[in-house]
Amino acid sequence: MATLGAQLGVKITVSVHVSRNPSVDFAPMRDESVLFQPETNQFCLLNATATFLWTQLDQPRSVTELADRLCQCFDAVNMNDALRDVEKLVEELHSLQCLVSS
């Protein structure tokens, strides 16, 4: 099965660096946030964990770096789970054109 990123021509792996697409608008709310991708006219709702990861993407970071930051901030998260969850989020946001890879 191909990953979402692979469908767009970029395979998201733990070493690929991604960052925010500068054209995407970010609106923080109480326990979540909303992204708006104006080029596709799509909204994306982020939970608190995804919002945390979005804030870490002010500069290009790899899935491994993001997972490590997640483990540092949330005591109950182990690295294997963090890697799996971060990779899934990055693939989804990349497929929605909210992230760019470098």
Residue, then its C-alpha position, 0 to 999 in steps of 0.5 A: m500500500a502506498t503512503l499518502g505522500a507517495q501518491l503526491g510524488v513524495k514518500i514521507t519517511v522518518s528522514v524527510h524534512v517537512s515544514r509548514n506551507p506558508s500559504v496555510d492559515f492557522a487559527p488556534m482555539r481552546d483545545e484544538s486548532v484549525l488550518f485553512q489551505p486557501e489553494t484547495n479551499q480546505f479546512c483541517l481540524l487539529n487536536a491538541t497533539a497535532t497543534f503541538l506538532w504544527t507549532q514545531l514546524d516553524q522550520p523544517r524537521s524530520v518525523t524523527e525530530l518531531a517524534d522526539r519532541l513529542c516524547q519530551c513534552f508528553d511523558a506517557v508517549n514512547m518513541n515507537d508510538a510517537l514515530r507511528d503517529v507523527e508519520k501518519l499526521v505528516e502524511e495526512l497534512h502533506s496530502l492536504q498540501c498543508l506541509v512542504s517537504s525539503 
